[in-house]
Amino acid sequence: MKSFIFSGVLGFAALAAVNLTAQYTGVALAVTRLSVAVSGLLGVPGVTLMVILNTILL
C-alpha cells in the first residue's frame, strides 16, 4: 500500500515537472481528470506514456 501511494505521488510530481518545463521543452500535458488519474494510478511510467503518445499523435 505504501509503495502504491508513493508511486502516485511520484506520478503527480512527474506530471507537474512536465508542465513546469513545458516552456523550455515544448512538451505539455493538459491537466484533466484522465491525465491526473493516469499519473496517480500508473505513476511515472504513466506520465511517460502520455508524453510519448502526445508526441506521436500530435
Gaussian input, Z-matrix of N, CA and C with variables (Angstrom, degrees):
# hf/3-21g

backbone

0 1
 N
 C     1     B1
 C     2     B2     1     A1
 N     3     B3     2     A2     1     D1
 C     4     B4     3     A3     2     D2
 C     5     B5     4     A4     3     D3
 N     6     B6     5     A5     4     D4
 C     7     B7     6     A6     5     D5
 C     8     B8     7     A7     6     D6
 N     9     B9     8     A8     7     D7
 C    10    B10     9     A9     8     D8
 C    11    B11    10    A10     9     D9
 N    12    B12    11    A11    10    D10
 C    13    B13    12    A12    11    D11
 C    14    B14    13    A13    12    D12
 N    15    B15    14    A14    13    D13
 C    16    B16    15    A15    14    D14
 C    17    B17    16    A16    15    D15
 N    18    B18    17    A17    16    D16
 C    19    B19    18    A18    17    D17
 C    20    B20    19    A19    18    D18
 N    21    B21    20    A20    19    D19
 C    22    B22    21    A21    20    D20
 C    23    B23    22    A22    21    D21
 N    24    B24    23    A23    22    D22
 C    25    B25    24    A24    23    D23
 C    26    B26    25    A25    24    D24
 N    27    B27    26    A26    25    D25
 C    28    B28    27    A27    26    D26
 C    29    B29    28    A28    27    D27
 N    30    B30    29    A29    28    D28
 C    31    B31    30    A30    29    D29
 C    32    B32    31    A31    30    D30
 N    33    B33    32    A32    31    D31
 C    34    B34    33    A33    32    D32
 C    35    B35    34    A34    33    D33
 N    36    B36    35    A35    34    D34
 C    37    B37    36    A36    35    D35
 C    38    B38    37    A37    36    D36
 N    39    B39    38    A38    37    D37
 C    40    B40    39    A39    38    D38
 C    41    B41    40    A40    39    D39
 N    42    B42    41    A41    40    D40
 C    43    B43    42    A42    41    D41
 C    44    B44    43    A43    42    D42
 N    45    B45    44    A44    43    D43
 C    46    B46    45    A45    44    D44
 C    47    B47    46    A46    45    D45
 N    48    B48    47    A47    46    D46
 C    49    B49    48    A48    47    D47
 C    50    B50    49    A49    48    D48
 N    51    B51    50    A50    49    D49
 C    52    B52    51    A51    50    D50
 C    53    B53    52    A52    51    D51
 N    54    B54    53    A53    52    D52
 C    55    B55    54    A54    53    D53
 C    56    B56    55    A55    54    D54
 N    57    B57    56    A56    55    D55
 C    58    B58    57    A57    56    D56
 C    59    B59    58    A58    57    D57
 N    60    B60    59    A59    58    D58
 C    61    B61    60    A60    59    D59
 C    62    B62    61    A61    60    D60
 N    63    B63    62    A62    61    D61
 C    64    B64    63    A63    62    D62
 C    65    B65    64    A64    63    D63
 N    66    B66    65    A65    64    D64
 C    67    B67    66    A66    65    D65
 C    68    B68    67    A67    66    D66
 N    69    B69    68    A68    67    D67
 C    70    B70    69    A69    68    D68
 C    71    B71    70    A70    69    D69
 N    72    B72    71    A71    70    D70
 C    73    B73    72    A72    71    D71
 C    74    B74    73    A73    72    D72
 N    75    B75    74    A74    73    D73
 C    76    B76    75    A75    74    D74
 C    77    B77    76    A76    75    D75
 N    78    B78    77    A77    76    D76
 C    79    B79    78    A78    77    D77
 C    80    B80    79    A79    78    D78
 N    81    B81    80    A80    79    D79
 C    82    B82    81    A81    80    D80
 C    83    B83    82    A82    81    D81
 N    84    B84    83    A83    82    D82
 C    85    B85    84    A84    83    D83
 C    86    B86    85    A85    84    D84
 N    87    B87    86    A86    85    D85
 C    88    B88    87    A87    86    D86
 C    89    B89    88    A88    87    D87
 N    90    B90    89    A89    88    D88
 C    91    B91    90    A90    89    D89
 C    92    B92    91    A91    90    D90
 N    93    B93    92    A92    91    D91
 C    94    B94    93    A93    92    D92
 C    95    B95    94    A94    93    D93
 N    96    B96    95    A95    94    D94
 C    97    B97    96    A96    95    D95
 C    98    B98    97    A97    96    D96
 N    99    B99    98    A98    97    D97
 C   100   B100    99    A99    98    D98
 C   101   B101   100   A100    99    D99
 N   102   B102   101   A101   100   D100
 C   103   B103   102   A102   101   D101
 C   104   B104   103   A103   102   D102
 N   105   B105   104   A104   103   D103
 C   106   B106   105   A105   104   D104
 C   107   B107   106   A106   105   D105
 N   108   B108   107   A107   106   D106
 C   109   B109   108   A108   107   D107
 C   110   B110   109   A109   108   D108
 N   111   B111   110   A110   109   D109
 C   112   B112   111   A111   110   D110
 C   113   B113   112   A112   111   D111
 N   114   B114   113   A113   112   D112
 C   115   B115   114   A114   113   D113
 C   116   B116   115   A115   114   D114
 N   117   B117   116   A116   115   D115
 C   118   B118   117   A117   116   D116
 C   119   B119   118   A118   117   D117
 N   120   B120   119   A119   118   D118
 C   121   B121   120   A120   119   D119
 C   122   B122   121   A121   120   D120
 N   123   B123   122   A122   121   D121
 C   124   B124   123   A123   122   D122
 C   125   B125   124   A124   123   D123
 N   126   B126   125   A125   124   D124
 C   127   B127   126   A126   125   D125
 C   128   B128   127   A127   126   D126
 N   129   B129   128   A128   127   D127
 C   130   B130   129   A129   128   D128
 C   131   B131   130   A130   129   D129
 N   132   B132   131   A131   130   D130
 C   133   B133   132   A132   131   D131
 C   134   B134   133   A133   132   D132
 N   135   B135   134   A134   133   D133
 C   136   B136   135   A135   134   D134
 C   137   B137   136   A136   135   D135
 N   138   B138   137   A137   136   D136
 C   139   B139   138   A138   137   D137
 C   140   B140   139   A139   138   D138
 N   141   B141   140   A140   139   D139
 C   142   B142   141   A141   140   D140
 C   143   B143   142   A142   141   D141
 N   144   B144   143   A143   142   D142
 C   145   B145   144   A144   143   D143
 C   146   B146   145   A145   144   D144
 N   147   B147   146   A146   145   D145
 C   148   B148   147   A147   146   D146
 C   149   B149   148   A148   147   D147
 N   150   B150   149   A149   148   D148
 C   151   B151   150   A150   149   D149
 C   152   B152   151   A151   150   D150
 N   153   B153   152   A152   151   D151
 C   154   B154   153   A153   152   D152
 C   155   B155   154   A154   153   D153
 N   156   B156   155   A155   154   D154
 C   157   B157   156   A156   155   D155
 C   158   B158   157   A157   156   D156
 N   159   B159   158   A158   157   D157
 C   160   B160   159   A159   158   D158
 C   161   B161   160   A160   159   D159
 N   162   B162   161   A161   160   D160
 C   163   B163   162   A162   161   D161
 C   164   B164   163   A163   162   D162
 N   165   B165   164   A164   163   D163
 C   166   B166   165   A165   164   D164
 C   167   B167   166   A166   165   D165
 N   168   B168   167   A167   166   D166
 C   169   B169   168   A168   167   D167
 C   170   B170   169   A169   168   D168
 N   171   B171   170   A170   169   D169
 C   172   B172   171   A171   170   D170
 C   173   B173   172   A172   171   D171

   B1=1.4458
   B2=1.5277
   B3=1.3309
   B4=1.4600
   B5=1.5305
   B6=1.3302
   B7=1.4648
   B8=1.5274
   B9=1.3357
   B10=1.4646
   B11=1.5248
   B12=1.3104
   B13=1.4673
   B14=1.5308
   B15=1.3254
   B16=1.4613
   B17=1.5221
   B18=1.3323
   B19=1.4590
   B20=1.5226
   B21=1.3198
   B22=1.4605
   B23=1.5120
   B24=1.3250
   B25=1.4689
   B26=1.5287
   B27=1.3305
   B28=1.4613
   B29=1.5247
   B30=1.3288
   B31=1.4583
   B32=1.5101
   B33=1.3378
   B34=1.4663
   B35=1.5299
   B36=1.3218
   B37=1.4673
   B38=1.5283
   B39=1.3290
   B40=1.4654
   B41=1.5197
   B42=1.3291
   B43=1.4657
   B44=1.5260
   B45=1.3171
   B46=1.4637
   B47=1.5252
   B48=1.3298
   B49=1.4641
   B50=1.5244
   B51=1.3280
   B52=1.4669
   B53=1.5181
   B54=1.3192
   B55=1.4610
   B56=1.5275
   B57=1.3230
   B58=1.4656
   B59=1.5261
   B60=1.3176
   B61=1.4638
   B62=1.5231
   B63=1.3153
   B64=1.4680
   B65=1.5185
   B66=1.3011
   B67=1.4669
   B68=1.5213
   B69=1.3253
   B70=1.4584
   B71=1.5255
   B72=1.3377
   B73=1.4592
   B74=1.5195
   B75=1.3137
   B76=1.4596
   B77=1.5159
   B78=1.3214
   B79=1.4640
   B80=1.5203
   B81=1.3225
   B82=1.4621
   B83=1.5205
   B84=1.3083
   B85=1.4627
   B86=1.5173
   B87=1.3078
   B88=1.4571
   B89=1.5265
   B90=1.3054
   B91=1.4602
   B92=1.5256
   B93=1.3211
   B94=1.4599
   B95=1.5229
   B96=1.3051
   B97=1.4709
   B98=1.5208
   B99=1.3372
   B100=1.4606
   B101=1.5279
   B102=1.3186
   B103=1.4643
   B104=1.5279
   B105=1.3210
   B106=1.4649
   B107=1.5284
   B108=1.3353
   B109=1.4659
   B110=1.5214
   B111=1.3250
   B112=1.4680
   B113=1.5194
   B114=1.3176
   B115=1.4636
   B116=1.5214
   B117=1.3209
   B118=1.4587
   B119=1.5162
   B120=1.3318
   B121=1.4642
   B122=1.5258
   B123=1.3213
   B124=1.4616
   B125=1.5223
   B126=1.3151
   B127=1.4541
   B128=1.5181
   B129=1.3139
   B130=1.4608
   B131=1.5332
   B132=1.3426
   B133=1.4681
   B134=1.5300
   B135=1.3116
   B136=1.4563
   B137=1.5137
   B138=1.3138
   B139=1.4681
   B140=1.5276
   B141=1.3185
   B142=1.4626
   B143=1.5184
   B144=1.3173
   B145=1.4594
   B146=1.5226
   B147=1.3196
   B148=1.4633
   B149=1.5244
   B150=1.3288
   B151=1.4648
   B152=1.5237
   B153=1.3268
   B154=1.4679
   B155=1.5221
   B156=1.3281
   B157=1.4615
   B158=1.5204
   B159=1.3073
   B160=1.4594
   B161=1.5251
   B162=1.3130
   B163=1.4594
   B164=1.5283
   B165=1.3193
   B166=1.4647
   B167=1.5222
   B168=1.3175
   B169=1.4599
   B170=1.5196
   B171=1.3096
   B172=1.4673
   B173=1.4619
   A1=110.58
   A2=115.97
   A3=120.04
   A4=110.74
   A5=117.48
   A6=119.83
   A7=111.30
   A8=117.87
   A9=121.32
   A10=110.35
   A11=116.74
   A12=120.84
   A13=109.92
   A14=116.85
   A15=120.95
   A16=110.97
   A17=116.94
   A18=121.20
   A19=111.20
   A20=116.99
   A21=120.86
   A22=112.39
   A23=116.22
   A24=120.49
   A25=110.14
   A26=116.88
   A27=119.84
   A28=111.22
   A29=117.19
   A30=120.73
   A31=111.91
   A32=116.74
   A33=120.44
   A34=110.54
   A35=116.09
   A36=119.88
   A37=110.86
   A38=116.81
   A39=120.10
   A40=111.03
   A41=117.20
   A42=120.86
   A43=110.27
   A44=116.59
   A45=120.45
   A46=110.77
   A47=117.32
   A48=120.76
   A49=111.36
   A50=116.80
   A51=119.98
   A52=109.99
   A53=116.83
   A54=119.84
   A55=112.62
   A56=117.98
   A57=120.27
   A58=112.12
   A59=117.29
   A60=121.04
   A61=112.29
   A62=117.89
   A63=121.77
   A64=112.52
   A65=118.34
   A66=119.67
   A67=112.13
   A68=117.39
   A69=121.04
   A70=112.26
   A71=116.89
   A72=120.97
   A73=113.46
   A74=117.61
   A75=120.82
   A76=113.21
   A77=117.26
   A78=121.98
   A79=108.12
   A80=115.64
   A81=120.09
   A82=109.02
   A83=116.02
   A84=122.17
   A85=108.28
   A86=115.94
   A87=119.82
   A88=108.88
   A89=116.45
   A90=120.87
   A91=107.15
   A92=114.64
   A93=121.92
   A94=108.44
   A95=115.73
   A96=118.56
   A97=111.16
   A98=116.31
   A99=120.11
   A100=111.37
   A101=117.71
   A102=119.47
   A103=111.72
   A104=117.06
   A105=120.20
   A106=110.19
   A107=117.17
   A108=120.55
   A109=111.13
   A110=117.05
   A111=120.34
   A112=110.69
   A113=117.36
   A114=119.04
   A115=111.67
   A116=117.72
   A117=120.58
   A118=113.09
   A119=116.71
   A120=120.04
   A121=112.94
   A122=117.19
   A123=120.27
   A124=113.78
   A125=116.75
   A126=120.14
   A127=112.68
   A128=116.05
   A129=122.19
   A130=111.77
   A131=120.38
   A132=118.40
   A133=113.18
   A134=117.68
   A135=120.64
   A136=112.15
   A137=117.09
   A138=121.07
   A139=109.46
   A140=116.73
   A141=120.58
   A142=110.89
   A143=117.05
   A144=121.48
   A145=111.21
   A146=117.56
   A147=120.40
   A148=111.45
   A149=117.93
   A150=120.77
   A151=110.06
   A152=117.33
   A153=120.96
   A154=110.54
   A155=116.96
   A156=119.91
   A157=111.50
   A158=117.55
   A159=121.38
   A160=110.59
   A161=116.90
   A162=121.18
   A163=111.08
   A164=117.24
   A165=121.07
   A166=111.37
   A167=117.31
   A168=120.86
   A169=113.60
   A170=117.74
   A171=119.45
   A172=108.89
   D1=-40.38
   D2=-178.52
   D3=-64.89
   D4=-39.78
   D5=-179.25
   D6=-70.36
   D7=-31.68
   D8=177.08
   D9=-65.35
   D10=-43.25
   D11=178.57
   D12=-66.73
   D13=-41.92
   D14=178.69
   D15=-62.89
   D16=-39.93
   D17=177.31
   D18=-63.55
   D19=-40.04
   D20=177.48
   D21=-64.87
   D22=-41.74
   D23=178.50
   D24=-64.15
   D25=-41.90
   D26=177.22
   D27=-65.05
   D28=-35.14
   D29=176.87
   D30=-64.23
   D31=-43.40
   D32=177.23
   D33=-63.94
   D34=-39.19
   D35=178.70
   D36=-66.09
   D37=-38.46
   D38=178.15
   D39=-66.74
   D40=-39.84
   D41=177.10
   D42=-62.99
   D43=-42.01
   D44=177.58
   D45=-65.59
   D46=-40.02
   D47=-179.74
   D48=-65.17
   D49=-39.38
   D50=177.61
   D51=-62.21
   D52=-43.44
   D53=-178.11
   D54=-74.22
   D55=-30.88
   D56=178.00
   D57=-72.10
   D58=-29.73
   D59=179.81
   D60=-96.63
   D61=9.03
   D62=-175.78
   D63=-62.62
   D64=-35.74
   D65=-178.47
   D66=-69.49
   D67=-22.38
   D68=178.84
   D69=-92.57
   D70=-34.13
   D71=-175.20
   D72=-98.46
   D73=-23.92
   D74=-176.50
   D75=82.73
   D76=3.21
   D77=179.15
   D78=-108.25
   D79=121.19
   D80=179.27
   D81=-135.97
   D82=146.97
   D83=175.74
   D84=-117.46
   D85=133.40
   D86=176.63
   D87=-69.24
   D88=138.91
   D89=178.20
   D90=-90.57
   D91=95.89
   D92=178.54
   D93=-119.62
   D94=176.67
   D95=177.63
   D96=-60.88
   D97=-38.35
   D98=-179.40
   D99=-66.43
   D100=-46.21
   D101=-178.42
   D102=-67.13
   D103=-36.29
   D104=176.89
   D105=-67.52
   D106=-39.72
   D107=178.78
   D108=-65.78
   D109=-44.01
   D110=179.55
   D111=-64.10
   D112=-44.65
   D113=-179.62
   D114=-68.05
   D115=-32.60
   D116=178.33
   D117=-74.32
   D118=-37.84
   D119=-177.54
   D120=-84.25
   D121=-40.50
   D122=-175.48
   D123=-99.40
   D124=-16.19
   D125=177.75
   D126=75.72
   D127=-145.91
   D128=-177.31
   D129=-62.37
   D130=-40.99
   D131=176.13
   D132=-60.63
   D133=-32.86
   D134=177.05
   D135=-67.14
   D136=-40.89
   D137=177.78
   D138=-67.25
   D139=-41.11
   D140=176.84
   D141=-60.47
   D142=-43.09
   D143=177.75
   D144=-61.93
   D145=-42.44
   D146=178.86
   D147=-64.97
   D148=-38.28
   D149=178.27
   D150=-65.94
   D151=-43.02
   D152=179.17
   D153=-63.75
   D154=-46.35
   D155=179.05
   D156=-64.24
   D157=-38.36
   D158=177.70
   D159=-63.46
   D160=-39.59
   D161=-179.96
   D162=-69.98
   D163=-40.90
   D164=-177.67
   D165=-73.46
   D166=-45.54
   D167=-172.42
   D168=-83.60
   D169=-23.41
   D170=-178.94
   D171=-113.12

